[in-house]
Amino acid sequence: MNKKKVYVGMAADIIHEGHINLLKKASQYGEVIVGLLTDKAISSYKGVPYLDFKRRKIIIQNIKYVKRIIPQETLDYVSNLKKIKPNYVVHGDDWKKGVQKKTRNRVIKALKKWSGKLIEPAYTKNISSSIIKEKILEITSLPQNRVSRLKRLMNNKSLVRILESHNSLTGLIIENLKIQKKNMTKEYDGMWSSSLTDSATKGKPDNSSVDFSSRISSLNDMMDVTTKPLIFDADNGGQLEHLPFLIRSLERSGASAIIIEDKVGLKRNSLFKNQKGTKQDKPEIFAKKIKKICSSRQSKDFMVIARIESFIVGKGINDALKRAEVYSKAGADAILIHSKEKSPAEIFSFSKKFRKNKYSKPLVAVPSTYSKVYEKDLIKNGFKLVIYANQLLRAAYPAMQLAAKKILENGRSFEIEKKIIPIKEIINLIKND
């Protein structure tokens, strides 16, 4: 006698007694087939899972109530249901509201075609997911675990969203800010440690006048209070012989990537109109820096991203494409094509051609000047990572200047109180363990 088929869709990133209860209940109706959501499926509606698909599969297949496991490639069940035609789908009743409400309706509609039935046991209460997540965050924030998260994000998300952080407070904003839009959670995936904003907060010019040891000290302060990946802006990386020490320090701190640009000499910020005297390194020499980083890193998940300045110095697309191929061959994990134009046209032109190259790598955009570009258009044009490189510092300066001015004008602080957050919010933002 053929046993009836029972389908259970699961992310199974955090396994607790509720999952076991659900699988036990499902096994009472027949043989349980778990549709295990892939990393990409989970990343489509929330962050990348703590455990990758392979590890989650090992855990689930060792639960006695499970007969077999198949990957579920999307949040939607219908594709798998059509293949299996299960007699039952079992899911906790918590999906009647929220992000999975539409998914539930599609499941019901699909099951009707072969007279299948949806079973919805009551959601297991009194499970403190917040406590479980806090414990997991303690583990994932360890440097050796944190380094790999950026690469996993890039492998599983259509676009990874990074925001500049110049101190621990801005790091906490990036860490905690989430919004709900069209039943989806939107958040920043990580932080950008910017040479420009690090220098500006110290009152120094953006010409590498702040040394790496000082910048890593600031970086460590951010890493102490956050868990998300961090990308380090290293300008041109400095001397070839010093790179291994820098990489060692970054990995020890838990940074996920380094970006180096192919300019030489005293740094001049790329957003200045006048780039007279700015010179690019020879592609073959810059490629040696990329190779040195690749051979120095302890983890292959630590990414090296090559920033191409050809458009900045007026050399054009052919020079940029030639450099991209050389840097890719040298081991770059991604290519940042830089532009100071008000339109993304030239970086889109570059991406169209580079993506046809057999040495093509994921592309990175920094839309500081072409800020009108939508993320959906970056995705359409093949970009996998976007860095909002200086917006938090630019927002903070005028706000602080206004507050200072109003206090001077009024001889008291009352007039500015409604435009600044209560001190309680600042206190509550900082955990007092």
C-alpha positions as CSV (number, residue, x, y, z in Angstrom):
1,M,0.0,0.0,0.0
2,N,1.4,3.4,-1.1
3,K,1.8,5.8,1.8
4,K,0.4,9.2,1.3
5,K,2.8,12.1,0.6
6,V,3.1,15.0,3.0
7,Y,5.0,18.2,2.0
8,V,6.5,20.5,4.5
9,G,8.3,23.7,3.3
10,M,11.0,24.9,5.7
11,A,13.9,27.4,5.9
12,A,15.2,25.5,9.0
13,D,17.8,28.1,9.8
14,I,17.0,28.1,13.5
15,I,15.8,24.6,14.5
16,H,13.7,24.6,17.7
17,E,11.0,22.4,19.3
18,G,8.3,24.1,17.1
19,H,9.9,22.5,14.0
20,I,10.1,19.1,15.6
21,N,6.4,19.3,16.7
22,L,5.4,20.2,13.1
23,L,7.4,17.4,11.5
24,K,6.0,14.9,14.1
25,K,2.5,16.1,13.3
26,A,3.2,15.8,9.5
27,S,4.5,12.2,9.9
28,Q,1.1,11.2,11.2
29,Y,-0.4,11.8,7.8
30,G,2.2,9.9,5.7
31,E,5.8,10.1,4.4
32,V,7.2,13.5,5.0
33,I,9.0,15.3,2.1
34,V,10.7,18.5,3.3
35,G,11.0,21.3,0.7
36,L,14.1,22.9,2.1
37,L,14.4,26.6,1.0
38,T,17.7,27.3,-0.7
39,D,19.9,30.2,0.4
40,K,18.7,32.2,-2.5
41,A,15.0,31.6,-1.7
42,I,15.5,32.7,1.9
43,S,17.5,35.8,0.9
44,S,14.6,36.9,-1.4
45,Y,12.6,37.9,1.6
46,K,15.1,38.3,4.5
47,G,18.8,38.1,5.1
48,V,21.1,35.3,4.1
49,P,20.6,32.3,6.4
50,Y,23.1,31.7,9.2
51,L,23.7,28.1,7.9
52,D,24.1,27.4,4.2
53,F,21.8,24.9,2.4
54,K,24.2,22.0,2.7
55,R,24.5,22.3,6.5
56,R,20.7,22.8,7.0
57,K,20.1,19.7,4.9
58,I,22.4,17.6,7.1
59,I,20.4,18.6,10.2
60,I,17.0,18.0,8.7
61,Q,17.8,14.6,7.1
62,N,18.8,13.4,10.6
63,I,15.4,14.1,12.0
64,K,13.5,10.7,12.2
65,Y,10.2,12.1,11.0
66,V,11.7,13.1,7.6
67,K,11.6,10.6,4.7
68,R,13.4,12.8,2.1
69,I,14.5,16.3,1.2
70,I,14.2,18.3,-2.0
71,P,15.3,21.9,-2.6
72,Q,12.7,24.6,-2.8
73,E,14.1,27.2,-5.0
74,T,11.7,30.0,-4.3
75,L,9.4,31.2,-1.4
76,D,6.5,30.0,-3.5
77,Y,5.6,26.3,-3.1
78,V,3.7,25.7,-6.4
79,S,6.5,24.5,-8.6
80,N,7.4,21.7,-6.1
81,L,3.8,20.9,-5.4
82,K,3.1,20.3,-9.1
83,K,6.0,17.8,-9.3
84,I,5.1,15.9,-6.2
85,K,1.3,16.3,-6.0
86,P,1.3,15.6,-2.2
87,N,-1.9,14.5,-0.5
88,Y,-1.1,17.0,2.3
89,V,0.8,20.2,2.9
90,V,1.6,20.9,6.6
91,H,2.4,24.3,7.8
92,G,2.0,26.2,11.1
93,D,-0.9,28.6,11.2
94,D,1.4,31.6,11.7
95,W,1.5,32.1,7.9
96,K,-2.1,33.3,7.7
97,K,-0.8,36.8,8.1
98,G,2.4,38.7,7.0
99,V,4.9,38.0,4.2
100,Q,3.7,34.4,3.5
101,K,-0.1,35.1,3.3
102,K,0.0,35.1,-0.5
103,T,2.1,32.0,-0.6
104,R,-0.5,30.2,1.5
105,N,-3.3,31.2,-0.9
106,R,-1.4,29.8,-3.8
107,V,-0.8,26.6,-2.0
108,I,-4.5,26.2,-1.3
109,K,-5.3,26.9,-5.0
110,A,-2.7,24.4,-6.2
111,L,-3.9,21.6,-3.8
112,K,-7.4,21.8,-5.1
113,K,-6.3,20.6,-8.5
114,W,-5.7,17.1,-7.1
115,S,-7.9,17.2,-4.0
116,G,-4.9,17.8,-1.7
117,K,-5.4,19.2,1.8
118,L,-3.7,21.9,3.8
119,I,-3.1,21.0,7.5
120,E,-2.3,23.9,9.8
121,P,-1.3,22.9,13.3
122,A,-1.3,25.7,15.9
123,Y,2.1,27.6,16.1
124,T,4.1,26.4,19.0
125,K,4.1,29.2,21.6
126,N,6.5,30.3,24.3
127,I,9.6,29.8,22.1
128,S,11.9,32.8,22.5
129,S,13.2,33.2,19.0
130,S,14.8,36.5,20.1
131,I,17.0,34.6,22.7
132,I,17.9,32.0,20.1
133,K,18.8,34.7,17.6
134,E,20.9,36.6,20.1
135,K,23.0,33.5,20.8
136,I,23.4,32.9,17.1
137,L,24.5,36.5,16.6
138,E,27.2,36.0,19.2
139,I,28.6,33.1,17.1
140,T,28.2,34.8,13.7
141,S,29.8,38.0,14.9
142,L,33.1,36.1,15.6
143,P,35.7,37.2,13.0
144,Q,36.2,33.8,11.5
145,N,32.4,33.5,10.8
146,R,31.8,37.1,9.9
147,V,34.4,37.2,7.1
148,S,32.5,34.8,4.8
149,R,29.0,36.5,5.0
150,L,29.6,39.0,2.2
151,K,30.5,36.3,-0.3
152,R,27.4,34.3,0.7
153,L,25.2,37.4,0.3
154,M,26.6,38.1,-3.2
155,N,26.0,34.5,-4.2
156,N,22.4,34.5,-3.0
157,K,21.0,38.0,-3.4
158,S,20.2,39.9,-6.6
159,L,21.9,43.0,-5.1
160,V,23.9,43.4,-1.9
161,R,23.2,46.8,-0.3
162,I,26.1,48.5,1.6
163,L,26.1,51.8,3.5
164,E,29.0,53.9,4.7
165,S,29.7,53.8,8.5
166,H,32.3,56.1,10.0
167,N,31.9,55.2,13.7
168,S,30.2,52.8,16.0
169,L,26.9,54.8,16.2
170,T,26.5,54.7,12.4
171,G,27.3,51.0,12.6
172,L,24.4,50.5,15.0
173,I,22.1,52.4,12.6
174,I,23.0,50.0,9.8
175,E,22.8,47.0,12.1
176,N,19.3,47.7,13.4
177,L,17.4,49.6,10.6
178,K,14.7,47.6,8.9
179,I,11.6,48.6,6.9
180,Q,8.7,46.6,5.6
181,K,7.8,47.3,2.0
182,K,5.3,45.2,0.0
183,N,5.5,42.5,2.7
184,M,9.2,42.3,2.3
185,T,11.9,43.2,4.9
186,K,14.4,45.7,3.5
187,E,17.7,46.4,5.3
188,Y,21.4,47.2,4.7
189,D,23.5,44.1,4.2
190,G,26.7,45.5,5.5
191,M,29.0,48.5,6.1
192,W,31.5,50.5,4.1
193,S,34.6,51.7,6.0
194,S,35.4,54.8,3.8
195,S,38.7,56.4,3.5
196,L,37.0,59.7,2.8
197,T,34.6,59.7,5.8
198,D,37.3,58.3,8.1
199,S,39.5,61.2,7.2
200,A,36.8,63.8,7.4
201,T,35.7,62.8,10.9
202,K,39.3,63.3,12.0
203,G,39.5,66.7,10.3
204,K,42.1,65.5,7.8
205,P,42.2,65.6,3.9
206,D,41.3,62.5,1.9
207,N,44.8,61.8,0.7
208,S,45.8,58.8,2.9
209,S,46.9,61.1,5.7
210,V,45.1,58.8,8.1
211,D,47.2,55.7,8.3
212,F,45.8,52.1,8.2
213,S,46.6,51.4,11.9
214,S,44.4,54.4,13.0
215,R,41.6,53.4,10.6
216,I,41.6,49.7,11.8
217,S,41.4,51.0,15.4
218,S,38.2,52.8,14.4
219,L,37.0,49.7,12.5
220,N,37.5,47.5,15.5
221,D,35.2,49.8,17.6
222,M,32.5,49.3,14.9
223,M,33.0,45.6,14.9
224,D,32.5,45.4,18.6
225,V,28.9,46.5,18.4
226,T,27.8,45.1,15.0
227,T,27.5,41.7,13.3
228,K,27.1,42.6,9.6
229,P,29.8,42.3,7.0
230,L,32.3,45.2,6.4
231,I,34.1,46.3,3.3
232,F,37.3,48.2,3.8
233,D,38.3,51.1,1.5
234,A,42.1,50.8,1.2
235,D,42.7,53.5,-1.5
236,N,45.5,52.0,-3.6
237,G,46.6,49.6,-0.9
238,G,49.9,51.2,-0.2
239,Q,53.2,49.4,-0.8
240,L,53.1,45.9,-2.2
241,E,55.3,44.6,0.6
242,H,53.0,46.0,3.3
243,L,49.8,44.4,2.0
244,P,50.1,41.1,3.8
245,F,50.1,42.9,7.2
246,L,47.1,44.9,6.3
247,I,45.2,41.8,5.1
248,R,46.1,40.0,8.3
249,S,44.7,42.9,10.4
250,L,41.5,43.1,8.4
251,E,40.8,39.4,8.7
252,R,41.6,39.4,12.4
253,S,39.0,42.1,12.8
254,G,36.4,40.2,10.8
255,A,36.3,42.4,7.7
256,S,34.8,40.6,4.6
257,A,36.5,42.5,1.8
258,I,39.1,45.1,0.7
259,I,38.7,47.5,-2.2
260,I,41.8,48.9,-3.8
261,E,42.0,51.4,-6.6
262,D,44.4,51.5,-9.5
263,K,45.8,55.0,-9.0
264,V,49.3,55.8,-7.9
265,G,51.0,58.8,-6.1
266,L,49.4,61.1,-3.6
267,K,45.7,60.4,-3.5
268,R,43.3,62.9,-5.0
269,N,39.6,62.2,-4.4
270,S,38.0,60.8,-7.5
271,L,34.9,63.0,-7.3
272,F,36.9,66.2,-7.9
273,K,36.4,67.5,-11.4
274,N,40.0,68.4,-11.9
275,Q,42.0,65.2,-12.1
276,K,45.1,66.8,-13.6
277,G,48.2,65.0,-12.5
278,T,46.3,61.9,-11.4
279,K,47.9,58.7,-12.7
280,Q,46.8,55.1,-12.9
281,D,49.1,52.3,-12.1
282,K,50.2,50.0,-15.0
283,P,47.6,47.1,-15.1
284,E,50.3,44.5,-14.8
285,I,51.8,46.2,-11.7
286,F,48.4,46.7,-10.0
287,A,47.6,43.0,-10.8
288,K,50.6,42.1,-8.5
289,K,48.8,43.8,-5.6
290,I,45.7,41.7,-6.3
291,K,47.8,38.5,-6.4
292,K,49.6,39.5,-3.2
293,I,46.3,39.9,-1.4
294,C,45.0,36.5,-2.7
295,S,48.2,34.8,-1.5
296,S,48.1,36.5,1.9
297,R,44.5,36.0,2.9
298,Q,43.8,33.1,5.3
299,S,40.2,32.6,4.1
300,K,39.3,32.4,0.4
301,D,36.0,34.0,1.5
302,F,37.8,37.2,2.1
303,M,37.2,39.2,-1.1
304,V,39.5,41.5,-3.0
305,I,37.6,44.0,-5.2
306,A,39.5,45.9,-7.8
307,R,38.4,49.5,-8.4
308,I,39.0,50.8,-11.9
309,E,39.6,54.6,-12.3
310,S,39.8,54.8,-16.1
311,F,36.6,56.9,-16.5
312,I,37.8,59.2,-13.7
313,V,41.0,60.0,-15.5
314,G,39.4,60.2,-18.9
315,K,40.9,57.1,-20.5
316,G,37.6,55.7,-21.6
317,I,35.9,52.3,-21.9
318,N,38.5,50.3,-23.8
319,D,41.1,51.0,-21.2
320,A,38.6,50.1,-18.4
321,L,37.7,46.8,-20.1
322,K,41.4,45.9,-20.7
323,R,42.1,46.5,-17.0
324,A,39.1,44.6,-15.8
325,E,40.3,41.5,-17.7
326,V,43.8,41.8,-16.3
327,Y,42.5,42.2,-12.7
328,S,40.1,39.4,-13.1
329,K,42.8,37.0,-14.3
330,A,45.0,38.1,-11.3
331,G,42.3,36.9,-8.9
332,A,39.9,39.9,-8.2
333,D,36.6,38.6,-6.8
334,A,34.7,41.6,-8.1
335,I,35.2,44.7,-10.2
336,L,34.2,48.2,-9.1
337,I,33.9,50.5,-12.1
338,H,34.1,54.1,-10.8
339,S,32.4,57.1,-12.4
340,K,31.8,60.7,-11.5
341,E,29.1,61.3,-14.1
342,K,25.6,62.4,-13.2
343,S,24.2,59.5,-15.2
344,P,25.0,55.7,-14.9
345,A,25.3,55.5,-18.8
346,E,29.0,54.9,-18.9
347,I,29.1,52.2,-16.2
348,F,26.1,50.5,-17.9
349,S,28.0,50.6,-21.2
350,F,31.0,49.0,-19.4
351,S,28.9,46.3,-17.8
352,K,27.2,45.4,-21.1
353,K,30.5,44.6,-22.7
354,F,32.4,43.2,-19.7
355,R,29.6,40.7,-18.9
356,K,30.3,39.1,-22.4
357,N,34.0,38.5,-21.4
358,K,34.8,35.0,-20.3
359,Y,36.7,36.6,-17.4
360,S,33.7,38.5,-16.2
361,K,33.3,39.0,-12.4
362,P,30.5,40.5,-10.3
363,L,30.2,44.3,-10.6
364,V,30.2,46.9,-7.9
365,A,28.6,50.4,-8.2
366,V,29.1,53.5,-6.1
367,P,26.3,55.9,-7.1
368,S,27.6,59.1,-5.3
369,T,27.2,61.3,-8.4
370,Y,24.6,59.3,-10.4
371,S,22.3,59.1,-7.3
372,K,19.1,59.0,-9.4
373,V,19.8,55.4,-10.5
374,Y,17.4,52.9,-9.0
375,E,18.7,49.6,-7.5
376,K,16.4,47.7,-9.9
377,D,18.3,49.3,-12.8
378,L,21.6,48.3,-11.3
379,I,20.4,44.7,-11.1
380,K,19.1,44.8,-14.7
381,N,22.6,45.9,-15.8
382,G,24.5,43.1,-14.0
383,F,25.6,44.8,-10.8
384,K,25.7,42.6,-7.7
385,L,26.8,45.1,-5.1
386,V,26.0,48.8,-4.4
387,I,27.9,51.0,-2.0
388,Y,26.3,54.2,-0.7
389,A,29.7,55.6,0.2
390,N,29.3,58.8,2.2
391,Q,25.6,59.6,2.8
392,L,25.5,59.2,6.5
393,L,28.4,61.7,7.1
394,R,26.9,64.1,4.6
395,A,23.5,63.9,6.5
396,A,25.1,64.3,9.9
397,Y,27.2,67.5,9.2
398,P,24.3,69.9,8.3
399,A,22.1,68.5,11.1
400,M,24.9,69.1,13.7
401,Q,25.7,72.5,12.2
402,L,22.0,73.6,12.4
403,A,21.7,72.5,16.1
404,A,24.9,74.4,17.0
405,K,23.7,77.5,15.2
406,K,20.3,77.5,16.8
407,I,21.7,77.2,20.3
408,L,24.0,80.2,19.6
409,E,21.1,82.3,18.2
410,N,18.7,81.6,21.0
411,G,21.0,81.3,24.0
412,R,19.4,78.0,24.9
413,S,18.8,74.6,23.5
414,F,14.9,74.5,23.7
415,E,14.3,75.6,20.1
416,I,16.2,72.7,18.6
417,E,14.8,70.0,20.9
418,K,11.9,69.1,18.5
419,K,14.4,68.5,15.6
420,I,16.7,66.2,17.5
421,I,16.0,62.8,19.0
422,P,15.4,62.4,22.8
423,I,18.4,61.4,24.8
424,K,16.5,58.3,25.8
425,E,16.6,57.0,22.3
426,I,20.4,57.3,22.2
427,I,20.7,55.5,25.5
428,N,18.4,52.7,24.4
429,L,20.3,52.3,21.2
430,I,23.4,51.3,23.1
431,K,23.0,47.9,24.8
432,N,23.9,47.9,28.5
433,D,24.9,44.3,29.1
